[in-house]
Amino acid sequence: TTQHTELMAASQENSSSPLELALDADRLQHRLGELVTIPSVAGREKEAIMLIKRFLLDIQSKHNQPLPTASASSSSSSSYSSPRFFSLVASSETSSSDPNSRIQVEYLVDSMQALAKLPGFPGYESPRSEVPLVVARIRGDSPGPMVLLTGHVDVVPAGDPSRWITGPFYPLIDEEVLYGRGASQMKSGLVALLEVFEAFAAQVSAGARFAGELALLVVPGGTDGGSGTFAAIQKHLKPDYCIVPSPTCSEDAVDPMLYVAHAGAMTF
């Protein structure tokens, strides 16, 4: 099943034109099922982060291109090359893509002990020694705004296992609804972001041009303080716009709603 949506992208001439993105419902369901099977309860998120990293590297391998050069562009302006993220905290583990690639995937692990010493650290409830992040970017043809898609992989505890029909981490599909711990909050949102990111990458690899960059950030610690997003902020991640697909519903808890929100008191 293929669905379509539109995403506005600014061209190098600073005009706006709609991109029609093909979204693959079967791929969405498959990725969600894989992600729900991982018991990424707060404090144990690394396996889920690594799965997201694998998905992103697959997207990169299918759709990556070198950054365009000024001579290859019809515009007289020079090609756009935004800097890689860098950390003010020494990461114990890092991996990144070729800086000359249009699609970049970076994986970083920061020490919780080091983060906790920084001003503004939000605290945490679940013990963890490290904070793993994965971030991917599609860089445009010229300078422009960064649109960030972001969400967390951690879930709250599953509660009494006897109240689950198949177990909290064994996805059950019933009448086109997938059930499992974290399916709604917020792994379905994460796979939706992955699908948009991949559909956008496919359009760009087919020749679509845009200004700025589209970034996707996946973090731990969303349910207990926001240490993952705090770690990303230390890496000078400063988007112009941010989309967080945490589930929000109408008063009857049936129809999804779109809300314009602010940072509030928490980091995430």
C-alpha positions as CSV (number, residue, x, y, z in Angstrom):
1,T,0.0,0.0,0.0
2,T,1.4,3.4,-0.9
3,Q,0.1,6.7,0.5
4,H,1.1,10.2,-0.5
5,T,1.7,13.4,1.3
6,E,3.2,16.8,0.4
7,L,6.2,18.5,1.9
8,M,7.2,22.1,1.0
9,A,10.8,22.5,0.0
10,A,12.5,25.8,-0.9
11,S,14.5,25.8,-4.1
12,Q,17.8,27.6,-4.6
13,E,15.7,30.4,-6.1
14,N,14.0,30.8,-2.7
15,S,10.6,29.8,-4.2
16,S,8.5,27.1,-2.7
17,S,7.2,24.0,-4.5
18,P,5.5,20.9,-3.2
19,L,7.2,17.6,-3.2
20,E,4.9,14.6,-3.4
21,L,6.3,12.0,-1.1
22,A,5.4,8.3,-1.5
23,L,5.0,6.6,1.8
24,D,5.1,2.8,2.1
25,A,2.6,1.5,4.6
26,D,4.0,-2.0,4.6
27,R,7.5,-0.7,5.4
28,L,6.0,1.4,8.2
29,Q,4.4,-1.6,9.8
30,H,7.5,-3.8,9.4
31,R,9.7,-1.3,11.1
32,L,7.3,-0.6,13.9
33,G,7.0,-4.3,14.6
34,E,10.8,-4.7,14.8
35,L,11.1,-1.6,17.1
36,V,8.3,-2.7,19.4
37,T,10.0,-6.1,20.0
38,I,12.9,-4.4,21.7
39,P,12.2,-3.8,25.4
40,S,13.7,-0.3,25.5
41,V,12.5,0.6,28.9
42,A,14.1,3.8,30.2
43,G,17.7,3.2,30.9
44,R,18.0,0.3,28.4
45,E,17.7,2.1,25.1
46,K,20.9,1.3,23.2
47,E,19.6,-1.7,21.3
48,A,16.6,0.4,19.9
49,I,19.0,3.3,19.0
50,M,21.2,0.8,17.1
51,L,18.2,-0.5,15.2
52,I,17.2,3.1,14.1
53,K,20.9,3.5,13.1
54,R,20.6,0.4,10.9
55,F,17.4,1.8,9.3
56,L,19.1,5.1,8.6
57,L,22.2,3.5,7.1
58,D,20.0,1.5,4.8
59,I,18.3,4.7,3.7
60,Q,21.7,6.3,3.2
61,S,23.0,3.4,1.1
62,K,20.0,3.5,-1.2
63,H,19.7,7.3,-1.7
64,N,23.0,8.9,-0.9
65,Q,24.8,11.3,-3.3
66,P,27.9,13.5,-3.1
67,L,27.2,17.1,-2.2
68,P,26.8,19.2,-5.4
69,T,29.6,21.4,-6.4
70,A,29.3,25.0,-7.5
71,S,30.2,24.1,-11.1
72,A,27.5,21.4,-11.2
73,S,24.8,23.8,-10.0
74,S,22.9,26.1,-12.3
75,S,23.0,28.7,-9.6
76,S,26.0,31.1,-9.4
77,S,26.2,30.7,-5.6
78,S,28.6,28.3,-4.1
79,S,27.4,24.9,-2.8
80,Y,26.2,24.6,0.7
81,S,28.1,22.6,3.3
82,S,26.9,22.7,6.9
83,P,29.3,21.6,9.6
84,R,29.1,18.3,11.4
85,F,27.7,18.2,14.9
86,F,30.4,18.3,17.5
87,S,30.4,17.7,21.2
88,L,31.4,19.8,24.1
89,V,31.4,16.5,26.0
90,A,33.9,13.8,25.1
91,S,32.0,11.0,23.5
92,S,33.1,7.5,24.4
93,E,32.0,6.1,21.1
94,T,31.3,7.8,17.8
95,S,30.8,6.9,14.2
96,S,29.9,9.2,11.3
97,S,29.6,9.4,7.5
98,D,31.7,10.9,4.8
99,P,31.4,14.7,5.4
100,N,31.1,15.2,1.6
101,S,27.9,13.1,1.4
102,R,24.5,14.6,1.0
103,I,23.0,12.2,3.5
104,Q,24.9,12.0,6.8
105,V,24.4,9.5,9.7
106,E,26.1,10.0,13.0
107,Y,26.1,7.9,16.1
108,L,27.4,9.2,19.4
109,V,27.6,7.9,22.9
110,D,28.1,10.4,25.8
111,S,28.9,9.6,29.4
112,M,26.0,10.3,31.8
113,Q,28.5,11.2,34.4
114,A,30.0,13.9,32.1
115,L,26.6,15.3,31.1
116,A,25.5,15.5,34.7
117,K,28.3,18.0,35.4
118,L,27.0,20.5,32.8
119,P,24.8,23.6,33.7
120,G,21.2,23.0,33.0
121,F,21.4,19.2,33.2
122,P,17.7,18.0,33.6
123,G,18.3,15.0,35.8
124,Y,17.0,11.5,35.4
125,E,15.0,8.8,37.1
126,S,16.3,5.6,35.5
127,P,20.0,4.8,36.1
128,R,22.1,4.8,32.9
129,S,25.9,5.1,32.4
130,E,25.8,6.3,28.8
131,V,23.5,8.3,26.5
132,P,23.5,7.1,22.9
133,L,22.2,9.2,20.1
134,V,21.7,8.8,16.4
135,V,21.2,11.7,14.0
136,A,20.9,11.8,10.3
137,R,20.7,14.8,7.9
138,I,19.9,15.4,4.3
139,R,21.8,18.5,3.2
140,G,20.3,20.9,0.6
141,D,21.8,22.8,-2.3
142,S,22.1,26.1,-0.5
143,P,21.8,27.7,2.9
144,G,18.4,27.6,4.5
145,P,16.4,26.5,7.6
146,M,17.0,23.2,9.4
147,V,13.8,21.2,10.0
148,L,14.3,18.7,12.8
149,L,12.3,15.5,13.1
150,T,12.8,14.0,16.6
151,G,11.6,11.5,19.1
152,H,12.6,9.1,21.9
153,V,12.9,5.3,21.9
154,D,12.4,4.7,25.6
155,V,9.2,3.3,26.9
156,V,7.6,3.1,30.4
157,P,7.6,-0.3,32.1
158,A,5.1,-2.8,30.8
159,G,3.3,-3.4,34.1
160,D,1.6,-6.8,34.8
161,P,2.5,-9.2,32.0
162,S,-0.6,-11.3,32.6
163,R,-2.7,-8.4,31.3
164,W,-1.1,-8.6,27.9
165,I,-2.6,-11.0,25.4
166,T,0.7,-11.8,23.7
167,G,3.2,-10.1,26.0
168,P,4.2,-6.4,25.9
169,F,7.0,-6.8,23.4
170,Y,5.3,-9.2,21.0
171,P,3.5,-7.0,18.6
172,L,-0.1,-8.0,17.9
173,I,-2.0,-6.6,14.8
174,D,-5.7,-6.6,15.2
175,E,-8.0,-4.9,12.6
176,E,-5.0,-2.8,11.3
177,V,-4.0,-1.7,14.8
178,L,-0.6,-2.8,16.2
179,Y,-0.5,-3.4,19.9
180,G,2.6,-3.5,22.1
181,R,4.4,-1.5,24.8
182,G,5.6,1.8,23.2
183,A,3.7,1.3,19.9
184,S,1.9,4.6,20.4
185,Q,4.3,6.4,22.8
186,M,6.2,6.8,20.7
187,K,7.6,4.2,18.3
188,S,4.9,4.6,15.7
189,G,5.9,8.3,15.6
190,L,9.5,7.3,15.1
191,V,8.8,5.0,12.2
192,A,6.6,7.7,10.7
193,L,9.6,10.1,10.9
194,L,11.8,7.5,9.3
195,E,9.4,7.1,6.4
196,V,9.2,10.8,5.8
197,F,13.0,11.0,5.9
198,E,13.4,8.1,3.4
199,A,10.7,9.5,1.1
200,F,12.4,12.9,1.1
201,A,15.8,11.3,0.5
202,A,14.3,9.4,-2.5
203,Q,13.0,12.7,-4.0
204,V,16.4,14.4,-3.5
205,S,18.3,11.5,-5.1
206,A,15.9,11.8,-8.0
207,G,16.9,15.4,-8.6
208,A,14.7,17.5,-6.3
209,R,16.5,20.6,-5.0
210,F,16.0,22.4,-1.7
211,A,17.6,24.9,0.6
212,G,18.7,24.1,4.2
213,E,18.6,20.6,5.6
214,L,16.2,18.0,7.0
215,A,17.5,16.3,10.1
216,L,16.3,13.3,12.1
217,L,17.4,12.9,15.8
218,V,16.5,9.8,17.9
219,V,17.3,10.0,21.6
220,P,16.9,8.1,24.9
221,G,15.6,9.5,28.2
222,G,12.4,11.1,26.8
223,T,10.3,9.6,29.6
224,D,12.6,10.5,32.5
225,G,14.0,14.0,32.2
226,G,15.3,14.4,28.7
227,S,19.0,13.6,29.0
228,G,19.1,12.5,25.3
229,T,17.9,15.8,24.0
230,F,20.1,17.6,26.5
231,A,23.1,15.7,25.1
232,A,22.1,16.7,21.5
233,I,21.9,20.4,22.5
234,Q,25.5,20.2,23.7
235,K,26.4,19.2,20.2
236,H,25.2,22.6,18.9
237,L,22.1,21.1,17.3
238,K,20.0,24.3,16.7
239,P,17.0,23.6,14.4
240,D,14.8,26.4,13.1
241,Y,11.7,24.2,13.2
242,C,11.1,21.0,15.1
243,I,8.4,18.3,14.7
244,V,7.8,15.8,17.6
245,P,5.3,13.1,16.8
246,S,4.4,12.3,20.4
247,P,0.7,11.2,20.3
248,T,-1.8,14.0,20.9
249,C,-5.5,13.4,20.5
250,S,-8.8,15.3,20.5
251,E,-10.9,15.4,23.6
252,D,-12.7,12.2,22.6
253,A,-9.2,10.5,22.3
254,V,-10.0,9.3,18.8
255,D,-8.6,11.8,16.2
256,P,-5.0,12.8,16.2
257,M,-4.4,16.5,16.6
258,L,-1.5,18.9,15.7
259,Y,-0.3,21.2,18.4
260,V,2.0,24.2,18.3
261,A,4.1,23.9,21.5
262,H,7.0,25.5,23.3
263,A,10.0,24.1,25.1
264,G,8.3,24.3,28.5
265,A,10.1,23.3,31.7
266,M,11.6,20.1,30.4
267,T,14.3,19.5,27.8
268,F,12.3,17.1,25.8
